[in-house]
Amino acid sequence: MKLLALPAFSDNYIWMISDGTRALVVDPGDAAPVLKALQDQQLTLAAILVTHRHADHVAGLPQLRRILQGPVYGPRHEAIDGIDIVVGNGDTVHELGLTFEAWDTPGHTAGHVSYVALPAQGMPWPRRLVFCGDTLFSAGCGRIFDGTAEQLLHSLDRLADLPSDTWLCPTHEYTVSNLRFASAAEPGNPDVAQALEQSLALRARGEYTLPTTVARERLINPYLRCRQPTVVAQALKQGAPDASALSVFTTLRQWKNTFTA
Ligand SMILES: [Zn+2]
């Protein structure tokens, strides 16, 4: 069994799990990298998981459905063409001998779901792996479209409560720019400084910074650190009305939208 990130566009990854003959992909915003990987590795496409409706996560569906030999799973509360089985909190998906729990993780969009893979023999993750779409990025989180800040904070807190060795697989490689923002949101955090240096070196070699882990995100992700005194102080300077986690989170998220390093 293998876990692969297929680069698509400039900063998208389409995650693929394969068992040597069959594959499953997550959020195929483009069919081409998936078709190429299937052909190169002589794999059939057994299933597709979709986290939310944005085009850079679903645009490859029509083309991939022509060769797909199983279902497309997607969020219950979003209108997406080409979903066969809708899922939400408490539903499980069984594909390639793996079990995924669907979690509602709204905030980026109101209907966003994540897929939490349970431990499985031969897979590299120790206890859990999460395909978290645009909910959590390394050192960052998605923008708020039709969800709310309260929803997104709750979704992020829920992911951060997973065991520390949980692997997190977001859809975008935004780590370096997120860490630049994290340096401003929490100046003096040595883990952020070290992660930025490490991520710059990885990207310079053309390597990925993902997957990340829950343990790492708890140390470097400012949106999971809304209760840290330094982060609170920075948010208050940026105009947060009070020191509550929700006010701090909302202020950080708005600040990031206009932040340039
Ligand atoms: Zn999105």
Residues whose N, C-alpha, C, O or C-beta is under 5 A from the ligand:
A	BS01	ZN	H54 D134
